[in-house]
Amino acid sequence: MKLNKEIKNQIDQYFENIESKELYDIAVGKYGFVEIIDFEIDSQTFEKVSQSYYCPNSDNALDTNEMDSLLLAA
């Protein structure tokens, strides 16, 4: 779905002005999201999250100077 600028701005303003607690209450109360709090994290070890990069094994580049290499759709 493509949004026009006015609707996008309204959505952006809504999320800029809402508190996280209010958003949580709406998600749980109005939309039925379930809070799962029955797990223990005491005395457990956690690994650090590191940044990873996607590196393809092959070059998927297209030569845009040649029309024959471009995919055309109707």
Long-range contacts (C-beta under 8 A, 24 or more apart in sequence): none
